[in-house]
Amino acid sequence: IDVRWIQKKGGSSYNPETIRVYISQKREIKVGDKVAGRHGNKGIVSKILPRQDMPYLQDGRPVDMVFNPL
């Protein structure tokens, strides 16, 4: 959570100050949630599988997410 108060000096008198409030909430992901990366890639969670049903890397670690680029 963060609050930023921005006062503009000079310029127009119609919008002399701006207050921005940023709110963050941690919660478990569920089917239907939208996920987005930093580079504009977006997607919807369509299925959540148990860890044992997810693909594994060569060193045995399970994959956290699978994206389809199509």
Backbone torsions as a table, in degrees:
resi	resn	phi	psi	omega
1	ILE	NA	134.1	-178.5
2	ASP	-150.0	143.1	176.2
3	VAL	-125.5	129.9	178.0
4	ARG	-124.7	128.9	179.9
5	TRP	-112.2	118.7	-174.9
6	ILE	-115.1	119.7	175.9
7	GLN	-105.0	129.5	178.8
8	LYS	-96.9	130.5	179.2
9	LYS	-96.1	131.0	-178.2
10	GLY	73.6	-159.5	177.0
11	GLY	70.8	-151.8	-175.0
12	SER	-77.1	146.1	177.0
13	SER	-89.7	-3.2	-179.9
14	TYR	-74.6	-31.5	-176.9
15	ASN	-136.3	68.1	-174.6
16	PRO	-75.0	-21.0	-179.1
17	GLU	-146.2	153.0	-179.5
18	THR	-133.6	136.4	175.0
19	ILE	-117.7	123.9	178.2
20	ARG	-114.2	130.9	178.8
21	VAL	-116.4	123.6	178.7
22	TYR	-108.5	127.1	-178.1
23	ILE	-123.0	134.3	178.7
24	SER	-128.9	142.3	-180.0
25	GLN	-139.2	127.7	176.5
26	LYS	-91.9	132.2	176.1
27	ARG	-155.4	165.4	179.9
28	GLU	-72.5	141.7	178.5
29	ILE	-74.9	147.2	179.9
30	LYS	-139.6	167.3	179.6
31	VAL	-60.8	133.3	-179.2
32	GLY	100.2	-13.4	177.9
33	ASP	-70.4	147.0	177.7
34	LYS	-94.9	134.5	176.0
35	VAL	-120.3	145.3	-179.7
36	ALA	-143.3	144.5	176.9
37	GLY	-95.7	179.8	-178.7
38	ARG	-76.6	-12.7	-175.1
39	HIS	-110.0	21.1	174.6
40	GLY	91.6	-2.7	177.9
41	ASN	-78.2	132.4	-176.8
42	LYS	-129.1	158.1	177.3
43	GLY	-166.4	170.1	178.6
44	ILE	-117.2	137.2	176.6
45	VAL	-70.7	117.8	-176.7
46	SER	-104.4	-25.3	-179.0
47	LYS	-156.1	140.8	175.0
48	ILE	-117.5	121.2	-176.9
49	LEU	-106.8	154.3	171.9
50	PRO	-64.2	153.7	-176.4
51	ARG	-56.9	-36.0	-178.5
52	GLN	-69.2	-18.9	179.0
53	ASP	-92.7	-5.8	179.5
54	MET	-81.5	153.8	176.0
55	PRO	-66.4	156.1	-178.8
56	TYR	-116.1	150.2	173.7
57	LEU	-79.5	171.6	-178.2
58	GLN	-62.2	-29.6	-179.8
59	ASP	-86.9	4.0	175.4
60	GLY	97.5	-6.9	179.0
61	ARG	-76.6	136.8	177.5
62	PRO	-77.0	152.5	178.0
63	VAL	-80.0	139.6	-179.6
64	ASP	-80.4	-42.7	-177.7
65	MET	-140.9	149.9	175.1
66	VAL	-121.8	122.1	178.7
67	PHE	-105.7	141.2	173.7
68	ASN	-106.6	118.6	-175.4
69	PRO	-74.7	-2.8	-178.2
70	LEU	-87.5	NA	NA
